[in-house]
Each structure stands twice: as C-alpha cells, then as structure tokens.
Amino acid sequence: MPLYLIRHGETDHNRDKIVQSPNSPLSALGQQQAQQLAKRFSALKVSHILCSDYLRAQQTAQAMLQRSNCEITYNELFRERNFGDIRGKSYDEIGDDFHGTDYLPVNGESYAQFTQRTSLAWQFVQQHCDLYQDNIVVVSHGLVLRDWLKNQLEPPTTTQLEQANFANTSVIEVDIKDRKTIITLCDVSHLVDIELVKGGVA
C-alpha cells in the first residue's frame, strides 16, 4: 500500500507568479486538474485524506471526496510556508529570493520555523499510517513536499530528480511500510492533456 503525497491544483496566483494567501482558490485549469486527479484515485481504495486547510488544497481534496467514500482531516500543519506581508505581491515586485533559507518575511515564518512545522506534519502523517490499513493521501503544497523530500524521505535517484517539477496535482508515491522509499516522484500521468500540466512551487 502506498502513501500518496499530492500538491494542490493550479491557482491564478500560481499562474501569475504571485505569493499566495490562504484563500486563493483553484483556477479553471486547477479545477480540471483536480477532477483528473480524482478520476485517477477513484479506482483505488483510499481510507483517509489528510489535507491542508488552505482553500486551494481543500478544493483539490473535495474533488477526490466526490468519487471516494473516505474520511478527511484538515490540519494547519500542512499549510504552505507563511510569507507574511509579501503575500499578494508578484515575484518581480519582491525581487529577493524569498524561497531562500535566510529570507525572513515580516509577520511570516522563518525557514527554521517552517521546517519545524513540516516535521510535526510528517509525524502526524506517520500516526495516521499506523491507524489505517488502506491507502493514505496527503494534499498539501509545493514547499511542504519539497521539504519532506529533503528531510524525511530517502534521497531520490538522479532520474527521479530530473523528472521532478512539482507540477500542480503531481503525486509522490511512497512505500507505506518504511515511509521513506520513493516509488514515483511528481507523477502527472493523470493529466493526459499536456495543457493541464503546470509547474511552480506554492
């Protein structure tokens, strides 16, 4: 049984390279991506979905719930990094490398605070893996998944890294037994139309 780690669908701010707020909804394309993702998982027996409480993640998960009879838990631990006062600003307007480990956003999370939270989020995932017998799905955000890839999972192969772009609704499949071994990295095979595939991080 795999553990599935999934990035939410596209938002307008993803597309326009704007730092997002918690209530950024899925774009029209993101809604299509979420439906394709839900179609993919409708054939699998999913026992539980763990989800960020940000709107874009909730909407992605809700599409899956419409096709699957399972439980869902929303938790603030799975939120994207809080960039404070720069939320709502374009990448060009900010100028700085705000994804860097030394960037300290005003009224936001430092990188150290963010990674401390994502470590707690991973512990939460582990607890649910112990409780449920079937597949578990986590719907979160690009930076959260990147952090888990760096700090919680076994280092991916060179081939896997070359194929990884953390596109919207991309799926990381992890062996649920050891919760470290990557089976597939950033798979978007459910997005059969190439126009549904977009990159980005948040």
C-alpha positions in Angstrom: 0.0 0.0 0.0 1.5 3.3 -1.0 1.3 6.7 0.8 0.5 9.4 -1.7 1.7 13.0 -1.3 0.0 15.4 -3.6 0.3 19.0 -4.4 -2.9 21.0 -4.9 -4.3 22.1 -8.3 -3.3 25.4 -10.0 -4.5 28.8 -8.9 -4.5 32.1 -10.7 -1.6 33.2 -8.4 0.4 30.1 -9.4 -0.1 31.0 -13.0 0.7 34.7 -12.5 3.6 34.2 -10.1 2.1 35.9 -7.1 2.7 34.9 -3.5 -0.5 33.3 -2.4 -2.9 33.9 0.5 -4.7 31.1 2.4 -7.9 31.8 0.5 -6.5 31.5 -3.1 -9.0 29.3 -4.9 -8.3 26.9 -7.8 -8.3 28.4 -11.3 -10.4 26.9 -14.0 -7.4 24.9 -15.0 -6.8 23.8 -11.4 -10.4 22.6 -11.2 -9.8 20.4 -14.3 -6.6 19.1 -12.8 -8.4 18.2 -9.6 -11.1 16.3 -11.5 -8.5 14.3 -13.4 -6.7 13.6 -10.1 -9.9 12.4 -8.5 -10.6 10.2 -11.5 -7.2 8.6 -11.1 -7.8 7.8 -7.4 -11.4 6.7 -7.8 -10.1 3.2 -8.7 -8.0 3.0 -5.5 -9.3 2.2 -2.0 -8.4 5.3 -0.1 -9.1 5.2 3.7 -8.2 8.7 4.7 -7.2 12.1 3.2 -5.0 14.4 5.2 -5.3 17.9 3.9 -4.0 21.5 4.4 -6.8 23.8 5.5 -5.9 26.4 2.8 -8.7 26.8 0.2 -6.8 25.5 -2.8 -5.9 22.3 -1.0 -9.4 21.8 0.3 -10.9 22.2 -3.2 -8.4 19.7 -4.6 -9.3 17.2 -1.9 -13.1 17.8 -2.3 -12.9 16.7 -5.9 -11.4 13.4 -4.7 -14.1 13.0 -2.0 -16.8 13.2 -4.6 -15.5 10.0 -6.1 -14.4 8.2 -2.9 -16.1 7.2 0.3 -13.4 8.1 2.8 -12.6 10.3 5.8 -10.8 13.6 5.6 -8.8 15.6 8.2 -7.9 19.2 7.7 -4.9 20.4 9.6 -2.9 23.7 9.8 0.4 21.7 10.0 0.1 21.0 6.2 -0.2 24.7 5.3 2.3 26.3 2.9 5.0 28.5 4.4 3.6 31.7 5.7 5.3 34.6 3.8 3.6 37.3 5.8 3.4 40.8 4.4 4.6 39.8 0.9 1.5 37.6 0.3 -0.4 39.1 -2.6 2.7 40.6 -4.2 4.2 39.4 -7.5 7.6 37.7 -7.6 9.0 40.6 -9.7 7.8 43.1 -7.1 9.5 41.3 -4.3 12.8 40.9 -6.1 14.5 38.9 -3.3 14.8 35.2 -3.3 12.0 34.7 -0.8 12.3 30.9 -1.0 15.8 31.1 0.4 16.6 29.6 3.8 17.9 33.0 5.0 14.8 35.0 4.0 12.8 36.3 7.0 9.4 37.6 5.9 7.8 40.3 8.0 4.9 38.7 10.0 5.7 35.4 8.5 7.6 32.2 9.1 11.4 31.9 9.0 12.7 28.8 7.2 13.6 27.3 10.5 10.0 27.8 11.8 8.6 26.3 8.6 10.8 23.2 8.7 10.0 22.6 12.4 6.3 22.7 11.5 6.6 20.4 8.5 8.5 17.9 10.7 5.5 17.9 13.0 3.2 17.5 10.0 5.2 14.4 9.0 4.8 13.0 12.5 1.1 13.5 12.0 1.2 11.5 8.8 3.1 8.7 10.5 0.5 8.4 13.2 -2.3 8.0 10.6 -0.3 5.5 8.6 -0.3 3.4 11.8 -4.1 3.7 12.2 -5.3 2.9 8.7 -5.0 -0.2 6.6 -5.6 1.2 3.2 -4.0 3.9 1.1 -3.5 7.3 2.7 -3.5 10.5 0.7 -1.9 13.8 1.8 -2.9 17.0 -0.1 -0.5 19.9 0.7 1.7 22.4 -1.0 4.9 22.6 -3.1 7.3 23.8 -0.5 6.0 21.3 2.1 6.5 18.4 -0.3 10.0 19.7 -1.2 10.9 19.8 2.5 9.7 16.3 3.1 11.7 15.2 0.1 14.8 16.8 1.5 14.4 15.9 5.2 12.0 12.9 5.6 12.3 10.7 2.5 15.2 8.7 1.1 17.2 10.7 -1.4 15.7 10.3 -4.9 17.6 8.9 -7.8 19.1 11.2 -10.4 16.5 10.1 -12.9 13.7 10.8 -10.4 15.1 14.3 -9.7 15.3 15.0 -13.4 11.6 14.2 -13.8 10.5 16.1 -10.7 9.0 19.6 -11.3 6.3 19.6 -8.5 3.6 20.4 -11.0 0.1 21.1 -9.7 -1.6 17.8 -8.6 1.7 15.9 -9.1 1.8 12.8 -7.0 4.7 11.4 -4.9 4.2 7.7 -4.1 6.0 6.5 -1.0 6.3 2.9 0.3 3.9 3.0 3.3 5.9 0.3 5.1 9.1 2.2 5.6 7.6 5.6 4.8 10.9 6.7 3.2 11.3 4.9 -0.1 10.1 6.8 -3.1 8.2 4.7 -5.6 7.3 7.5 -8.1 8.2 11.2 -7.9 6.0 14.0 -9.1 3.9 11.8 -11.4 1.3 13.7 -13.5 0.2 10.8 -15.7 -3.4 11.6 -14.8 -3.0 14.9 -16.7 -3.3 13.3 -20.1 -3.6 16.7 -21.8 -0.2 18.4 -21.7 -2.1 21.7 -21.3 -3.1 20.6 -17.8 0.5 20.4 -16.6 1.9 23.4 -15.0 5.0 23.9 -12.7 5.6 26.1 -9.7 6.2 25.7 -6.0 3.5 27.1 -3.8 
